[in-house]
Amino acid sequence: MMQTPLLVGSMLEHAEKFFARKQVISQTHDKLHVLTYADIGRRIRQLMSVLTELGIQKGDRVGTLAWNHHRHLEIYFAAPGMGAVLHTINIRLSVEHIVHIINHAEDKIIFIDEDILPLVEKIHDQLTTVEAFVVMTDKPEMPTSTLHPLYSYEEVLHTGDPAFPFAHDMDENDPAGMCYTSATTGKPKGVMYSHRGLVLHSFALGLADTQAISESDVFMAVVPQFHANAWGAPFACTWFGTTQVFPGPQFTPKRLAEFIERYRVTITAGVPTIWLGLMKELEQGNYDTSSLRAILCGGSAAPAGLIRAFETKYKIPFYHAYGATETTPLVTYSRLKSYQQDLTDDEKIKERSRQGILVPGLEMKIIGENGEVAWNDKEMGELLLRGPWIASEYYKDERSDQAFVDGWFHTGDVVTVDQEGTIKIMDRTGDLIKSGGEWISSLDLENALMAHEAVFEACVVAVPDEQWQERPIACVVLHEGYESSVGKDELIEFLRPQFAKWWLPDDVIFMDEIPKTSVGKFLKQQLRDQVKQH
């Protein structure tokens, strides 16, 4: 067989040739842009030319501090297309962590959305490797800034060569992109993605039993482009000629609902908190969501009540997937098998609330205290992974030795697996609650609580206990209007039929807000500290 390298630039070339008329619809701060893949391809070539003029060479890191829009998509292909490395920086990290990852990655140039300029101005004197900044704005005039040298994206783009060629003299194992973990503990860890890994991952997103992304779809990526490559969607959608809709900066549930209706969105992807917000908006407004064939949910487990609401009330198929920054990120996808279609509605929801089966191309092991666990959905163990889009180490980080052992990535996620090979995430290794020598899954309790009509969000954490070692405490945010009518006893009674007595939380603390990470996951360590002071 021919040995042709799998390269990110080739994906864009395919879109230029075969899907030139297909559209990218992009909301920015000031306007709505509608471009074709022919337009996008020309602009990417101009951008590669500009990067070359600015001194970017093969292997140099090109950083982005940006929201979801077409300019960010262009950098997705321009940096790796010329042999550099795309580094998407999580805007929502702490200032300390942003400084750390820019310096650790050794970014040479940073592309910045206009509203993020003040953040970079505060830290630019701490950045040790950055040689230039490029601001992305719709305004004709350059914003006033202390950054130097500072270029306007659109101005420099017009100076670029629209026929600039993609680099083809690269090894498919060369780095194409990098992201850093969202750092629930310690400093963020860097993950490098190869051209080969990104291309093969894109293939996986097109499989009929995963997202089945195709040319006929309209994909709206709500998951940020700075979070695990927006779950790989921009790469796959561009390659397959999918119409892409970018909701832009600081979108609201209302904008998401309006875009779904206006552009006849067929697939959208994001974390559970996004879909809780959208569900509330759909309840308040009158929107046509009939075009949607899939909501993809990941990042953390979606409560069964949320899945049921979308599927029964709005007739929108709701799919669970699982992955991590280290896995590019797709690992498992939850779809009913052909012979499971006769299950009852409740059984289907229960099955769909699991994280699904392994995507073809990957391997997994589940290791408990006594080796590999049985596929009986009872024994718990840590999920280990390997495959062509799974990282083999962290970038220049001694913590690699803990997470990557004997060719396997230790995810830190504790799961069970049933006879069908479907995994269910029980907890993170540090979040399981050990009470009287037995394990309690905080996730199971959280999902059960969120099935109560009054509960908007629920998070369960462990507190030390002299007799039992640890005991669960539930922290709950109620829907508006229920604050005075629902109390601790009602929620405990709601849980009682579903769990053994010793699983029930010792207390329920009602809160206005549960602290979250930059990507919408519960910050359990911070919550534990709050609960101890309660």
SEMARLUM-542319 format. One record per residue: x, y, z of N, C-alpha, C in turn. Coordinates in steps of 0.05 Angstrom, whole numbers, plus 5000, padded with zeros to 4 digits. Layout:
XYZXYZXYZ/...
//
This chain:
501749765000500050005000501750255000/500750474988502250724988502450835016/504750945022505251075048504751375045/502251465045501651745043501051855071/502352075079502052175106499252285111/498152245135495652355144496252635156/495452845141496153115149493653295152/493653465171491353645176490853825151/493053925139492654095115491153965093/491553705090490253555068487153545073/486353565097483453565103482153825092/483554045096482554295086482654305055/484754195043484854185014482554025003/481753815016479453655007476853825008/476553985029474154155031474154365009/476454485003476654684982475854564955/476654324949476154204923473254114920/472153984940469653844937467253984951/467754174969465554294983465854604983/466854704961467554994960465155174966/462655074959460355244963459055214990/459855015005458654975032459455205050/457855255072458155505087459255465116/460555665125461255705153459855955163/458155925182456556155192457656225220/458556465223460156535246459156805259/458356785284457657025299460157125314/460857375310462957495325461757715343/463457875356462358075374460458265360/461158345335459758565322458058495299/458458255287456858185263456757885259/454957815240454757535232456157505205/457857315202459357265178458457005165/458157015139457456765124459656735102/461256525105463356475086463056195075/464256155051464355885040466955755047/467155495042469755365046471855465026/470955565003472855684985474055934997/472256095010473256345024475056265047/474256065063475855985086478555885077/478655725055481155615045483055835036/481956035022483556265013484756415037/483056465057483956615080486056455096/485756185098487756025112490456035097/490356025071492856045056494256325061/492556525061493656795067494856805095/493456675114494456675141497156525144/497356295130499856145130502156325119/501556475098503556655087504356865107/502356975121502957185142504657065164/503956835174505456705195508356665187/508756595162511456555152513056815153/511657035144512957305145513557395173/511857305192512357385220514457205234/515657025218517856865229517056595241/514556515238513756245248514956025231/516255835244517455615231516255345240/517155135227516154865234516554815264/514454725277514654655305514154885324/514055135315513455355332510555345341/510055425366507355425377505955695371/503455665360501755895354499355885373/499256075392497256075413494756225405/492456135416489956285411488556325438/487556565442485756635464483256735451/481356555445479156635428476656465433/474356575424471856435426471356275401/468956165398468256005375467356175351/469056195331468356345307470156265284/469656385260471056295236474056355236/474856575249477756635250479256425266/477956335288479256125304479455865287/477355805271477455575253479755605233/480255845223482355885204485155825216/485455905241488055845254488355545259/486055405264486055115268487554975245/487255085221488454955198491055095188/491255355193493555505183496155415198/495955395225498355335240499455055233/497754845236498854575229499254545199/497754705182498054685153500754765143/502154935159504855015151507054885167/506254695185508154555201508554655229/507054875237507154975264505154815281/504854895306503154755325501054945336/498554875332496255025343496054975373/496155195389495855165418493355335427/491155195432488755335441488855365471/488655615480489055685508486255725521/485755595543483155615557482855885570/481056045559480556315569479756325598/478356105606477056105633478956015655/481355945648483255865669484056115686/485256075709486156295725488456435710/488856685717491056845704493756705708/494156595732496656455739497056215720/494956065715495155835698495555905669/494256125660494656215632497556295627/498656445646501556515644503256265642/502656075660504255835661504155685635/501755645623501655475599502755615574/502555885573503756025550506755995551/507856025575510756005578511755715575/510155535586510955255585510855145556/508755235541508555155513510555295496/511555525505513455695490512155805465/509755915469508256035447509956265435/510056285409511556495396509856725387/507256665381505456875373502656795385/501157005392498456945403496357105389/494256965380491857095368489857135390/488757385392487157455415484557585405/482257495416479757635411479857905426/478558105414478758385423478058405453/475958265462475058295490476958165509/478958015499480857885517483458035519/483658255503486158425504486858515532/484858615548485658705575486958495592/486158245589487458025604490357995596/490857995570493557955560495358195567/494158435567495658675574496658655603/495158535621495958505649498258315652/498558125634500557915639502757915619/502758095599504658075577507558095586/508058245608510858265617511758015631/509957825635510757565647511157345626/510557415601510657225579513557225568/514856995569517756985563518456925535/516556815519517256725492515656855470/513557005477511757115457513057355443/513157345416514457555400512457745386/509957665384507957835370505157755379/503357955377500557915383498857995359/496657845355494857915333492057925345/490758155341488058195352485958135331/483857985339481757915320479258085327/478558265308476458455312475058505285/472458595286471058675262471358965257/472359115276472559405273474859475253/474359685237476459755218478959875231/478560005255480860125268482059935288/484559965292486059795312485359885340/484659705358484059785386486559895399/486160075417488460185433489359975452/491959935453493059725470495959775476/496859665499499659685507501359455496/500059265483501459035472503159125448/505559005445507259085423509158845417/509558785391508058895368505258765366/503258925359500558845357499558885328/498458675317497458685289494458635289/493158745268490358685264490058445246/488458255254488158005239487358055210/485258215206484158265179486158425162/487558615175489458785160491758615149/492958445167495258285158494358065139/491857975143490957755125490957855096/490158105091490058205064492758225051/494858215067497558235055498657955048/497157745056498057475052497557365023/498857155016498657034990496356834990/494256874974491956694973492556424960/494956404948495756144935497956004951/498456094975500655974991500055684996/502055504991501555214992501655105020/500054895024500354735049502954575047/504154535071506554375072505854075070/507253935053506753645050509253485058/511453615063513953475069514153435099/512053325111511953285140511452995146/512252915170511552655180508852675194/507152475189504452485201504652465232/506852385243507152385272508152645283/508752845266509553105276507253235292/507853405312505753535327504253735310/501553735313499853915299498354105317/497854015342496354175361497054105389/496254275408496554205436494454355452/493554215474491754335493492754265521/491854415541492554355568490054275583/490454095603488154015619487054245635/484654215645483354445659484154465688/485954305698487254335723485354355747/483954125753482454125777484354105801/486653985797488753975818491454025805/493154185818495854235807495754415782/498054445770498254605745497154445721/496154585701495154445677497354285664/496554055652498453885639498053905609/500253925594500053965565499953695550/498253695529497953455512498453535483/500353405470500953455442499353255424/498053365403496653205383498153185357/498452955346499852915321497852955298/498953005274497253015250495752755247/497152535250495952265247493552235267/494052305292491952275312489452435306/489852685297487552855291485952755267/487452655247486052555223484452295230/485752115244484351865251481951915270/482352105288480152185306477752295290/478352445269476252555252474752335238/476252135228474851905217472851785237/473751765262472051645282469451795286/469652065284467252235287465252195264/466152085242464352045220463051765219/463751595238462651325238459651335244/458151155232455251145235454451105264/456150955279455450905307456651095327/457951305317458651525335456951765327/458251995320456752235313455652225284/456752055267455952025239455852295225/457852465231458052735218458352695188/456752845172456952815143456553085130/456753095103456453335088453653455092/451653285096448853385098448253505125/450053495144449553605171450053905173/448754015193449354295202450254265231/452754315236453954255263454354525277/453254545302453854775318455454685343/458054765343459754695365459454895387/458154815409457854985433460254945451/461254705452463654655468465854835457/467354975475469255175466471455055448/472355215429474555135412477155125428/477155235452479555225468479454975487/477454805484477154575502477354315485/479654185486480053935471479153955442/480054165428479454205400476554215393/474954325412471954315408471054035402/472353845417471853555414472353455386/474153595372474953505345473153575323/470853705329468853765309469853955287/471354165292472154345270473854195249/475554005258477153855238475353675222/473653515235472053315221469953455203/468653665213466553795198467753925172/470054045175471354175151472053955131/473253745139474053525122471653405107/469353375121467053245110465153435095/465853695095464153895081461653965096/461553925122459253985139458954285141/456454385140455954665146456554705176/458054915182458754965210457555225220/456355215244455255455256456755515282/457955745284459455825308457856035323/457055985348455356165363456856415374/459556415372461056645379461456695409/462356925416463056985444460657025462/460856935486458856985507455956945497/455556725485452856655475451056605499/448456615494446456555514444756315504/443256185523441455975514439556065493/438756325494436856435475438156435447/440656515445442056515419442256235408/442956045425443155765416440455675405/438355725419435655645409434955775383/435656035381435056185356436656075333/439256015338440955915316440055635307/439255465326438255195319435855225300/434055405306431655445290432355575263/434055785263434555945239436255785219/438255635229440055505210439555205208/437355115219436554835218438854655226/439954705250442254555261441354265264/443054075256442453795259443953665282/446353765289447953655311449053895327/449053865353450354065370451753915393/453754035404455453895424456254085447/456053985472456854145495456553985520/457154115543457153985569454254005581/453653845602450953845613449854115621/451554285632450554545641449454715618/450554675594449554815570446654725564/446254455566443654345558441554395580/442454425605440554505626439454785620/441354965611440555235604438755245580/439455085559437855075535435054975541/434854765558432254655564430454865578/431655015595430055235608429155435588/430855505568430055695547427855575530/428055325523425955195506423255185521/423355155548420855155563419555435563/421155645561420055915563419356025536/420555925514420056035487418755835469/418255915445416955745425418855715401/420555505402422655475382422155215366/422855225341422754985324425454855325/425554625339428054475342427954215326/426054185308425553935294427853845276/429654035270431953955252434053795267/434053815294436153685310435853385309/437953245300437952955301439752855324/441253035336443052945358443953185375/443653155401445153315420447353135431/449753225429452053075440452853195467/452953035488453553125514456052985525/457953135535460353025547461453205568/463853145578465053315598464453225626/461953145631461153025656458452875651/457752705669455352545665452852715664/451152655645448552795643446452645659/444852785676442852645691440652525673/439552295681437552155665435152335660/434452505680432252685676432652885653/435052965649435653145627435353005600/436352755599436152595574433152555568/431652475589428752415585427352665575/427952895586426553145579426953205549/429453185540429953245511428653045493/428852785501427852575483424852555483/423552595505420652555506419052805501/419953025512418453275509419153415482/421653415474422553555450423253375427/423153115432423652915411426452955398/428353025415431153075406432852845417/434052675400435852465409438252585424/438852475447440852585465442952365470/445452425463447552215463449752295483/450452095499452752115517455252035503/457452175507460052085498462052145521/464352015520466252045541469052075528/470652255540473352295531474852475550/477252555542478852725558480852875540/482053085551484053235536486253045525/486952845541489052655533488152465511/485552465504484552265485483352395460/483852645456483352795431480552895424/478252825435477852675461476152425459/474952355436472952145435473951875443/472651745463473351475472470951285470/468751365482466351195480463951355471/461951215460459551345450457151165458/455051285467452751135477450551125457/450250905444447950855426446850575432/444250555430442950295434443650105411/444249855417444849665396442149575383/442349455360439949385344437949225360/438949035377437148865392436248985418/437049235423436149375448433849565442/432849575417430749755410428049685423/427749435432425249345444425149395474/427249515485427149585514424949775519/424049785544422049985552423350255552/421650465552422750745551424550795575/423850695599425550745622428150595619/428050345608430450195604432350325584/431050445563432650585543434050825555/432650975571433851215584436151135602/435650915617437750815636440250745620/439850605597442050525581443450755568/441850955559442951195545444451375565/443951345591445251515610448051415617/448751175607451451065610453251205589/455851155592457751295574458251145548/457150905545457250775519459550575516/459950485491461950285485464350415471/466550275472469050385461468850425431/469950655422469950725394471950535379/471250435356473150265341475850405337/478050245341480750355338482150385365/480550375387481750405413481650145429/483250115450483149895468482749995496/481549825513481149905541481649675560/482449735584482549545606481349685631/480049525648478949645673480149485696/481849625711483449495732482449565759/481649365775480849395802483049315821/482249275846484249215867485548945862/484148765848485148495843485548435814/486348635798486748605770484348685753/484148575729481948655711479248575723/477348755721474648695734472948535714/470948395725469048245709467048435697/466048365673464048525660461248455671/460848535696458348465710456848715720/457948955713456749205721456749255751/458249095765458449125794461249195804/463149045794465949105802466949365790/468249525806469249785797472249775793/473249925773476049935768476750185753/479350255751480250485736480350415706/479350605690479450565661482150635650/483350445635485950485621485450465591/486850635576486350655547489050655532/488850565507490950605488489850605459/491250735441490250755414491550985399/491051015373492451205356491851495361/489751555376489251845384489251875414/490651695428491051725457493851815462/494252025479496952125484498651915497/501251935492503151745504504751865527/504452135531505852275553504752555554/505252695576504752975578507153125567/506753375558508853525546510653635568/513153545568515253635587514153655615/513153425625511853425652512453155665/513653175689514452935704512052765713/509652885712507252725720506552515699/507852515676507452305656507752025668/509751995686510351735697508051615713/506351795723504051695739501651615721/501351755699498951715682499451525658/501851505649502451335626504351105634/503250865637504850645648504550405629/506850295621506850055604505150085579/505150325567503650365542500650415545/499750455570496950505575496650775589/494550925581493851175595491851115617/492651175642490951145665489251395668/486651365663484851595661484251725688/484351565710483551675735480451655739/479051545719476151515721475551225730/473851205750472950945760470350865747/470250625735467950545719467050265726/464650195718463849915716463249865686/463249605679462649535651460649295652/458649315635456649095635457248885614/455548685611456148465592456148565563/454948795558454948905530457549055525/459249095545461649255541461149555545/458749625556458149905560459149995587/460650215586461850305612459950515625/460250515651458850725667460850845685/461251105683463151245701461951275728/463351165748462351185775463451425790/465851505783467151735796469951775786/471151995794474052015792475251865815/477751765812478951615833479051765860/479252025858479352185883476652275893/474452205878471852305886469952085897/470751825893469251615905469251645936/467051575948466751605977466851325990/468751296008469051036021467951056049/465650916053464250926078464050656090/465250616113465150356127466350136110/468350196094469749996077468349946051/466050076046464650046021464650296004/464550265977464750505960461950615954/461750875953459351015945460051195921/458451185900458851345877457451615880/459051825881457752095883456152155858/457052055834455652115809452851985809/452651745819449951615820448051785837/448951875860447252035878446552305864/448552425851447952685837445852645816/446152445799444252405777441452345788/441352195810438752135822437452385833/438952555846437952805857436952985834/438352995812437553175790435153075775/434252835781431752735770429352845784/429752965808427553095823426853355808/424253405806423353635790424253905801/424953915827425754165839428654225837/430254025830433154045831434354125804/435754345804437154445780439954325777/441454325799444154205800444554075827/446153855826446853725851449653625850/451153645871453853555873454253425900/455353185901455653035926458653005931/459453065956462253045963462452895990/464952805996465452656020466352846042/465552796067466652936090467752726109/469852786123470952586142468952506164/469052256172467352156193468851966211/468752016237470351856256469551556255/466951506253466051226253466251086226/465451226205465251096178467451166159/469351336167471651426151470751666133/468651626116467551846101464551816099/463152046096460252036091459552236069/457452176053456652366032454952596042/455552836031453853076035453053176008/450453236005449453335979449153635979/450153765959449954055955448054095931/445954255935443754265915443054555909/442654605882441554855873438754795862/436754935873433954885865433155055841/431154965826429955125805428555365818/428355585804426855815814424055735821/423155835844420355785853420055565872/422155405876422055175894423455225921/424755455923426455505946425055465973/422455545974421055536000419455276004/419255115983417354885984418754615986/421354605981422754345981425054356001/425154156018427254156039428853896038/430653876057432453646059430953386061/428953376078427553116083426253016057/425053186041423753096017425752975997/428153105995430152995977431252735986/431652706012432652446023430652226018/428052296022425952096018425752025988/426352215971426352165942428551965935/430751975949433051795943432651515956/431151505978431051265994430351005979/428351015961427750765947429850675927/431650855920433550805899436250695908/436850725934439550665944439450515971/441550375977441850256004441950486024/440950426048440750636069443450776074/445650616073448150736080449350916058/448050906034448851086012447551366016/445451386031443951646032445651866044/445652106033447152326045446452386073/448452456089447852536117446552806119/446952976098445853246099445453336070/443653536067443253676042443653966047/445554086033446154376036445054516011/443354706015442254855992444055095986/444655135961446555345953445355505930/446455745926445655905903447155825878/449555725882451255645859453355445868/453855245851455955045857458455125841/460755145854463155235840463955035818/464855135795465454975771468155035760/469254845745471754895731471255065707/473355125692473155295668471555165646/471154895647469654765626467054645637/466054755660463354695669463154445687/465354335695465254105714465254205743/464054055761463954135789466754135801/467354345816469954365830469654235857/470053985858469353835883471253905906/473753955900475654015922474754275935/474154475919473254735930470654695946/468854525936466354485949466754335976/468654145976469254006001470054206023/471754396015472754596034470454766044/468554836026466254996035464454836054/464054576048462354406064463554366092/466154336094467454306120467054546138/466754786125466355026141463355086147/461654916135458754966137457754926166/
//
